[in-house]
Amino acid sequence: MSKGPAPAGALVAVLERKGRFLTAEPLFPRRDDAAPGTRAGRGPARMVVGAAGGTSRGGPRARAGDLVLVQRARRGTGASVVRVIGRPDVARDMIEAMLLDRGMSRGFAGEVEREAGAAAREAERSDGHRRDLTGLPTFTIDPASARDYDDAVSAVQLPDGLARIWVHIADVAAHVQPGSPLDVEARRRATSVYVPGTVEPMLPHALSSDACSLLPGSDRRAVTVELELDGADVRRASFYRSLIRSDQRLDYEHVQRIFDGEESAQEPWGEPLRVARSVASALADVREHSGALVLDSEEPEFTFDEHGNVSDIRGRSQSESHRVIEHLMICANEAVASLLAQRGVPCLYRVHERPDPERIARLADQLATLQVPTPPVPDPMSPTQAADLVGAISRTVDAHVRRTGSGRLAFTSLVLRSLKQAYYSPRNIGHAGLHSSAYCHFTSPIRRYPDLLCHRALLSAVGGGEREPAAGELTELGAWTSEREREAMRIERDGDDVARCFALEQVLFESGTEQVFDGEITGLISAGAFVAFSTGDPAQGAGDPAFEGMLPVRLLRAPATGSSRPQRGRSASEQQDQREWWELNEQATILRGERTGASLRLGDPVKVRVARVDSVRGRVDLTAAG
């Protein structure tokens, strides 16, 4: 499959044989397509692309059943095949098709690729204006599947209980010049988009996966934040351009095994890892006691086989190894933001406004209906009190979930929905979720444009040879990068759903469509319940919800919930067939049957069967079992 920017107006379609012709049937809904010959919500009607033998009107050869990108003719119902994507029954191909349908470029223009290649070659030349830290023991910690490494860490123990931490971040600003075609394209994309099995990078691979990536054993240009800490107290911070060499590429699972005592750390990175762990622990304790949010998330990690099908799904939860890097990066981001705020250098801050008191009061009310304890709610409540209260609630929710072993997805979702969304802004109003007075994104410039902008701002402030960003552009740029981030999150979530659907279809094929799954209710609306469920297969990580689906109330019968009483004068079959009417409570936490009083609550365990899998839309419909 060739890659490259898709033509404007191109559509994803599946080729079908109709008599002597190949026709293209658009695959995804196109609500914005109002051209003549279109159908509401589906884009253009079927288009003729060539003869049934497999030739197409220009472009690559394609056959019936292929998943393709087509460009329709300006007149008539004809079209030409621009690219053969693959087959609609292959997960990797369908995810690629989804990216194209969402407007992802899937490649860079030749001018941008050439500039990236030249910048990568330039990186091989010596740079005498950098502090040489290649002799300092250094390591990276990333997911096992990572291909670009933004950040590396060094650490030493100092006398009197002090510690020195170096957070090294890839010096993308040294390779991407402001206003260049490469910079303009990076700004347009604003962020890398990660979906199962592939990525739509912000920068070409010559930079993102090579010259800017802090690969082990390779000299790399970096911007270093050097911190001297007494416990969690930053005594001194300095910032400079550096040359580093990573000694070891570690992944989270490997580091966690070391922390659990199952493996030994090797030198020269073993002692720096120990120091980094100690500092991160101190930072975590102080942050938790300051009232910062405590929210454990779990992200799915997909493995594909050689045919492009999903062979495994595992939940990647936040372990101590994740939190070590998280807290060190937060500390570095705060140090950079504080310097920029003090010196008044224009940049984009990562801001998170304090929550509305009404929404936090509602959150406490929602959790009370589920018998989840919460701290007392002040009345009246100020925004500052609301921010403190939601931090305390997040800790009680975390303790409740750990104690009961259920409800993490549902209750965490309630907490998140009560908050305002973080965004980028040239105005520093702090980060309520972190309880930070100044915060920016600085540690991922390979994949986020605001981080690259903060690099330029920092280097301009410390004499690093960069010009500060133009203040007049930052309001619009903050809005644009925030919008692109939200769109990337939607695409990534939809990509996960598509991959899950393909994996679920394989499970059903192997085990039968009548299989009963153990699930947990994660969301409720008037129309039904959202359920996360797992196969229960130890090889797939038993007990970890791998799939998600919708259980409509119209398919529920009260006895199926196990909480209703039999009625006199009616047989069991008559009661089973009698429809129950379900009503969602005011807090949207409980669906209750009007006739029997049966209930479905957030966090409740349920048994379900799969009624239908729609892989194109990433949707699963469920029915109750038992």
C-alpha positions, 0 to 999 in steps of 0.5 A: 500500500502506497502512502502520501497525502490524499487528494481533497475530496477523496472517499474510502469505498469498497469495490463491488462487482456489478455485471461487467463493472466494478463499482465503489460503495462509500464505506463511511457516513459523509454528513457534510457531503451535499454534492449532486448525486449524493445520499443523505448521510452516506456521501455519493451513491455507488460509482463506477470505477472500471471493468470487472476484470480488475482494471480501474480508471487510472491509478493502481489495479484493484479488484472486487472486495478491495478497500480503496481510496477513490476520487470521483469524477467531476461529472457523472457517476464515474470515479478513479482508484487513487490507492488500494488500502487493503481488505475490509476484513483486515483490522489494520486496513480498516484502521488505515481507512478510518484515518484517511476518512478523517482527513489524516494525510498519511504522508508528507509532501515532498518538500517537507520530507526533503527538508526533514531529511536535510535537518536529520543529516545536519544533526550528524554534524558537531555542535560546539554550543552544547553542554556535553553530557554524553558521559552521564549515565542516562536512560529512557522509559517508554511503552514497549511499542514506542518508536519515538523517544522524547525524554531521557533521565539522569540522576545522582545522589548528592550529600545531605540527602539532596538529589540532582535530576536531569530531564533531557528532552529532544531538541526539536527546535534545532531541526525545525526552523520557525516559518519553514515548510516543515514548521508550517506542516507541524503547526497544521497537524499540531499533534501526532495521532496514535491509533492501534498499529500505526501513527500519523506523526506530527513530524516526518519519520526522519526526525520523529523516529530517528534524528530527534528520537533519543535512541540508545547508544546514539549521540542526540541533541537535547534541551536539558532541565537540571534540577537540584531537589531536597525531597520534593523541594526544587532548590535550583533549576537550570536550563541549557542545550546539551548533547546526550547519549542514552545508555539503555532503552527501558520499557515500563514492564521491565522497570516494574519488574525491577521495582517488584524485585523480580529482576535486577537493575544493571549499571550504569543506569541502575543507581540513577533509576533508584535515585529517580524513583526516590525523587518521584516518590517524594514528588508524588507524596507532596502532590497528593497532599496538596490536593491534586487529582488522583485518577488511574487510567487504563489504556488498551494495548493492541498486538497485531499478527503478520496478516494485520489482525488483532492478536492480543489486547492488554490493558496498560494500567498506571504502575509505579514505573509509569508514575516515576516518569510522570512525576519527573516530567510534571516537575520539569514542565512546572520549572519551565513554566515558572521561568517563562512566567517570571520573565514574561516570555510569550508561550502557550501554557497548559491551563486547567480552570477550577471546576464549577462548584455546582458540578462538584456538588452534583458529583458528590450527589452522584457518588452518594447514590452509589454508596461511595463515601465523599468528604462533606460538601461546603454550602456555599462552595467557592471555585477554590473549595470546589478544586480542593473538594474534587481532589479529595473526592478523587482520592476517596474514589480511588480508595473505594475502588481498591477496597471493593475491586469494582467501579474504577471505569464508571467512577473515574468517568464521573469525576472526569466529567465534572471537570473542565477540559484543559487547553492551551492558552497564552494566559497563565491561570494555573492548572487546577488538576495538578494544583500547579500555579504555572504549567506548560507542555514541554516534554514531548516536542516530537509529537506536540506543537505547543511543546516545540513552541515552549522550547523556543520560548525557553531557549530565547529566555536562557540565551539558547539562540532561539527567538521568542514566539510572536505574542500576537499569534498565540491566542489563535494558536492556542485555540487551534492546537486545543481543537486539534488535540480534541480531534486526535483524542476522538480519532484515537478512541474510535481507532481503539473501538474498531480494533476491539470490534475486530478482536471480538469478532475473532473471539466469537468465531472461535468460541461461538456467538452464545458465549456469556461474558462478565461485564461491568456497567460503566455508563448509563443513559435513558436508552440503556447501559454501556458495559465493559466486558472481558473474555475471562481468558488468562492469555488475554489478561483475565478480568481486565475489560477488553471490550465495550458495548451497549445494552439497550433497555428495550432488550431487558426483561426485569427477571434477567437482572436477578433483582425482581420478585416473581408475581403471583398468577403469572407463569415464569415464561409470562413474566420473562416476556413481560416488558419492564419500563426503565427510568433513569434517576436524576443523577444518571447513576441508576436505571430502575424498573418501574414495575418491579423495582429492579435496578442497574447501577454504575459499577454493577456486574452484569452478564452479557451476550453479543448481539451484533458487531459493527466493525466499521463504526466500532460499535457492539450491541449487547443483550443481557444473559442470565 
